[in-house]
């Protein structure tokens, strides 16, 4: 037997649910001051989901068409569960995350060559960080993280047409990498 719920009721119920979570929780918007210094913005939001737990979601993007003659474009979406050892938004925390990415860049193991990669991937990893309250509204969040990255890409030359590898569709690579870090400036909504 199929359940038939009118779309208006479902939308209204979802709105009420999300609104009530926002009312009951503390929420911060975040901006990575460290990555902004090199022209690579990272913004996010972190909201309370328990006494010592939060959910953080951020997006990191590099729009550099060329860096040292090689493309350096990437975008990463990272939802993360965080557990604070003392209390949420204060002190040491550990995070677990996963998320998709898309890129057109020269991977670390091709530095110094005329090759770059264009593809998609996903990450599964962990973060360690420390948050320090500056005031009732402002917090600093210093963090570093990494994990397993699985990429599906096509490899190209920077100075000639064509691919440098012979995979029929996409080449694949998996590797352990550090891929997160910085100092987020957080503002409490």
Secondary structure, DSSP 8 states (H G I E B T S, - for coil): ------HHHHHHHHHHHHHHHHHHS-EEEEEEHHHHTTT--EEEEEEE-SSSEEEEEEEEEEEEEEETTEEEEEEEEEEEEEEESSBTTBEEEEEEEEEEEEEEE--GGGTTSSEEEEEEEEEEEEEEEEEEESSSSEEEEEEEEEEEEEEEEEEEESSSSSBSS--SS-EEEEEEEEEEEEEEEEEE-
